[in-house]
């Protein structure tokens, strides 16, 4: 059995105020563009651990399985 994973790399820069609707669940998906120009829609709950009082300003690596399920999301 071959397991294939995809790796996406992208920056995210969003203020605390801008992220509040995502944090509260009013908006479910965060739209980002990876370094290869691909648009991704990622469930906002995955970014909650990275939220600080200034928002989220970081570069991320995301690994998904062949069905598109999140395996890991790490700040680099």
mmCIF file of the C-alpha atoms, coordinates in Angstrom:
data_MODEL
# 
_entry.id   MODEL 
# 
loop_
_atom_site.group_PDB 
_atom_site.id 
_atom_site.type_symbol 
_atom_site.label_atom_id 
_atom_site.label_alt_id 
_atom_site.label_comp_id 
_atom_site.label_asym_id 
_atom_site.label_entity_id 
_atom_site.label_seq_id 
_atom_site.pdbx_PDB_ins_code 
_atom_site.Cartn_x 
_atom_site.Cartn_y 
_atom_site.Cartn_z 
_atom_site.occupancy 
_atom_site.B_iso_or_equiv 
_atom_site.pdbx_formal_charge 
_atom_site.auth_seq_id 
_atom_site.auth_comp_id 
_atom_site.auth_asym_id 
_atom_site.auth_atom_id 
_atom_site.pdbx_PDB_model_num 
ATOM 1  C CA . UNK A 1 1  ? 0.000   0.000  0.000  1.00 0.00 ? 1  UNK A CA 1 
ATOM 2  C CA . UNK A 1 2  ? 1.384   3.386  -1.034 1.00 0.00 ? 2  UNK A CA 1 
ATOM 3  C CA . UNK A 1 3  ? 0.569   6.348  1.168  1.00 0.00 ? 3  UNK A CA 1 
ATOM 4  C CA . UNK A 1 4  ? 0.951   9.690  -0.543 1.00 0.00 ? 4  UNK A CA 1 
ATOM 5  C CA . UNK A 1 5  ? 1.095   12.935 1.323  1.00 0.00 ? 5  UNK A CA 1 
ATOM 6  C CA . UNK A 1 6  ? 1.042   16.445 -0.010 1.00 0.00 ? 6  UNK A CA 1 
ATOM 7  C CA . UNK A 1 7  ? 2.970   19.261 1.614  1.00 0.00 ? 7  UNK A CA 1 
ATOM 8  C CA . UNK A 1 8  ? 1.810   22.857 1.340  1.00 0.00 ? 8  UNK A CA 1 
ATOM 9  C CA . UNK A 1 9  ? 3.775   25.892 2.500  1.00 0.00 ? 9  UNK A CA 1 
ATOM 10 C CA . UNK A 1 10 ? 2.128   29.262 2.989  1.00 0.00 ? 10 UNK A CA 1 
ATOM 11 C CA . UNK A 1 11 ? 2.257   32.488 4.959  1.00 0.00 ? 11 UNK A CA 1 
ATOM 12 C CA . UNK A 1 12 ? -0.665  33.719 7.046  1.00 0.00 ? 12 UNK A CA 1 
ATOM 13 C CA . UNK A 1 13 ? -0.935  37.272 8.291  1.00 0.00 ? 13 UNK A CA 1 
ATOM 14 C CA . UNK A 1 14 ? -4.229  38.075 9.992  1.00 0.00 ? 14 UNK A CA 1 
ATOM 15 C CA . UNK A 1 15 ? -4.917  40.427 12.885 1.00 0.00 ? 15 UNK A CA 1 
ATOM 16 C CA . UNK A 1 16 ? -6.634  39.356 16.083 1.00 0.00 ? 16 UNK A CA 1 
ATOM 17 C CA . UNK A 1 17 ? -9.756  41.344 15.147 1.00 0.00 ? 17 UNK A CA 1 
ATOM 18 C CA . UNK A 1 18 ? -9.855  39.873 11.643 1.00 0.00 ? 18 UNK A CA 1 
ATOM 19 C CA . UNK A 1 19 ? -9.569  36.337 13.039 1.00 0.00 ? 19 UNK A CA 1 
ATOM 20 C CA . UNK A 1 20 ? -12.371 36.694 15.641 1.00 0.00 ? 20 UNK A CA 1 
ATOM 21 C CA . UNK A 1 21 ? -15.201 35.577 13.286 1.00 0.00 ? 21 UNK A CA 1 
ATOM 22 C CA . UNK A 1 22 ? -13.162 32.444 12.504 1.00 0.00 ? 22 UNK A CA 1 
ATOM 23 C CA . UNK A 1 23 ? -12.430 31.826 16.183 1.00 0.00 ? 23 UNK A CA 1 
ATOM 24 C CA . UNK A 1 24 ? -16.107 32.160 17.095 1.00 0.00 ? 24 UNK A CA 1 
ATOM 25 C CA . UNK A 1 25 ? -17.118 29.752 14.328 1.00 0.00 ? 25 UNK A CA 1 
ATOM 26 C CA . UNK A 1 26 ? -19.002 32.380 12.336 1.00 0.00 ? 26 UNK A CA 1 
ATOM 27 C CA . UNK A 1 27 ? -16.674 31.675 9.404  1.00 0.00 ? 27 UNK A CA 1 
ATOM 28 C CA . UNK A 1 28 ? -15.382 28.123 8.968  1.00 0.00 ? 28 UNK A CA 1 
ATOM 29 C CA . UNK A 1 29 ? -12.657 28.234 6.334  1.00 0.00 ? 29 UNK A CA 1 
ATOM 30 C CA . UNK A 1 30 ? -9.507  30.310 6.071  1.00 0.00 ? 30 UNK A CA 1 
ATOM 31 C CA . UNK A 1 31 ? -8.407  30.935 2.486  1.00 0.00 ? 31 UNK A CA 1 
ATOM 32 C CA . UNK A 1 32 ? -4.666  30.968 1.885  1.00 0.00 ? 32 UNK A CA 1 
ATOM 33 C CA . UNK A 1 33 ? -2.445  30.841 -1.180 1.00 0.00 ? 33 UNK A CA 1 
ATOM 34 C CA . UNK A 1 34 ? 0.560   28.543 -0.948 1.00 0.00 ? 34 UNK A CA 1 
ATOM 35 C CA . UNK A 1 35 ? 4.011   29.303 -2.349 1.00 0.00 ? 35 UNK A CA 1 
ATOM 36 C CA . UNK A 1 36 ? 3.128   27.511 -5.598 1.00 0.00 ? 36 UNK A CA 1 
ATOM 37 C CA . UNK A 1 37 ? 0.065   29.734 -6.136 1.00 0.00 ? 37 UNK A CA 1 
ATOM 38 C CA . UNK A 1 38 ? -2.524  27.125 -5.135 1.00 0.00 ? 38 UNK A CA 1 
ATOM 39 C CA . UNK A 1 39 ? -5.563  28.383 -3.227 1.00 0.00 ? 39 UNK A CA 1 
ATOM 40 C CA . UNK A 1 40 ? -6.367  26.345 -0.117 1.00 0.00 ? 40 UNK A CA 1 
ATOM 41 C CA . UNK A 1 41 ? -9.382  26.470 2.200  1.00 0.00 ? 41 UNK A CA 1 
ATOM 42 C CA . UNK A 1 42 ? -8.436  25.266 5.655  1.00 0.00 ? 42 UNK A CA 1 
ATOM 43 C CA . UNK A 1 43 ? -10.773 24.790 8.601  1.00 0.00 ? 43 UNK A CA 1 
ATOM 44 C CA . UNK A 1 44 ? -10.201 27.755 10.911 1.00 0.00 ? 44 UNK A CA 1 
ATOM 45 C CA . UNK A 1 45 ? -10.148 25.570 14.031 1.00 0.00 ? 45 UNK A CA 1 
ATOM 46 C CA . UNK A 1 46 ? -6.694  24.339 13.012 1.00 0.00 ? 46 UNK A CA 1 
ATOM 47 C CA . UNK A 1 47 ? -5.315  27.866 13.438 1.00 0.00 ? 47 UNK A CA 1 
ATOM 48 C CA . UNK A 1 48 ? -6.760  28.547 16.910 1.00 0.00 ? 48 UNK A CA 1 
ATOM 49 C CA . UNK A 1 49 ? -3.634  27.297 18.759 1.00 0.00 ? 49 UNK A CA 1 
ATOM 50 C CA . UNK A 1 50 ? -1.547  29.845 16.840 1.00 0.00 ? 50 UNK A CA 1 
ATOM 51 C CA . UNK A 1 51 ? -3.682  32.894 17.693 1.00 0.00 ? 51 UNK A CA 1 
ATOM 52 C CA . UNK A 1 52 ? -2.027  35.504 19.898 1.00 0.00 ? 52 UNK A CA 1 
ATOM 53 C CA . UNK A 1 53 ? -3.150  38.951 21.034 1.00 0.00 ? 53 UNK A CA 1 
ATOM 54 C CA . UNK A 1 54 ? -1.685  40.368 17.821 1.00 0.00 ? 54 UNK A CA 1 
ATOM 55 C CA . UNK A 1 55 ? -3.290  37.757 15.564 1.00 0.00 ? 55 UNK A CA 1 
ATOM 56 C CA . UNK A 1 56 ? -1.492  35.184 13.457 1.00 0.00 ? 56 UNK A CA 1 
ATOM 57 C CA . UNK A 1 57 ? 1.605   36.179 11.530 1.00 0.00 ? 57 UNK A CA 1 
ATOM 58 C CA . UNK A 1 58 ? 3.585   33.112 10.560 1.00 0.00 ? 58 UNK A CA 1 
ATOM 59 C CA . UNK A 1 59 ? 4.746   30.797 7.841  1.00 0.00 ? 59 UNK A CA 1 
ATOM 60 C CA . UNK A 1 60 ? 3.172   27.324 7.936  1.00 0.00 ? 60 UNK A CA 1 
ATOM 61 C CA . UNK A 1 61 ? 3.835   23.840 6.615  1.00 0.00 ? 61 UNK A CA 1 
ATOM 62 C CA . UNK A 1 62 ? 0.743   21.698 6.183  1.00 0.00 ? 62 UNK A CA 1 
ATOM 63 C CA . UNK A 1 63 ? 0.746   17.978 5.386  1.00 0.00 ? 63 UNK A CA 1 
ATOM 64 C CA . UNK A 1 64 ? -2.410  16.265 4.099  1.00 0.00 ? 64 UNK A CA 1 
ATOM 65 C CA . UNK A 1 65 ? -3.116  12.669 3.129  1.00 0.00 ? 65 UNK A CA 1 
ATOM 66 C CA . UNK A 1 66 ? -4.311  11.517 -0.289 1.00 0.00 ? 66 UNK A CA 1 
ATOM 67 C CA . UNK A 1 67 ? -7.942  12.242 0.711  1.00 0.00 ? 67 UNK A CA 1 
ATOM 68 C CA . UNK A 1 68 ? -7.085  15.788 1.758  1.00 0.00 ? 68 UNK A CA 1 
ATOM 69 C CA . UNK A 1 69 ? -7.276  15.101 5.505  1.00 0.00 ? 69 UNK A CA 1 
ATOM 70 C CA . UNK A 1 70 ? -4.949  17.162 7.656  1.00 0.00 ? 70 UNK A CA 1 
ATOM 71 C CA . UNK A 1 71 ? -2.024  15.239 9.098  1.00 0.00 ? 71 UNK A CA 1 
ATOM 72 C CA . UNK A 1 72 ? -0.087  18.183 10.518 1.00 0.00 ? 72 UNK A CA 1 
ATOM 73 C CA . UNK A 1 73 ? 0.014   21.962 10.560 1.00 0.00 ? 73 UNK A CA 1 
ATOM 74 C CA . UNK A 1 74 ? 3.211   23.470 11.898 1.00 0.00 ? 74 UNK A CA 1 
ATOM 75 C CA . UNK A 1 75 ? 4.505   26.984 12.245 1.00 0.00 ? 75 UNK A CA 1 
ATOM 76 C CA . UNK A 1 76 ? 8.009   27.448 10.859 1.00 0.00 ? 76 UNK A CA 1 
# 
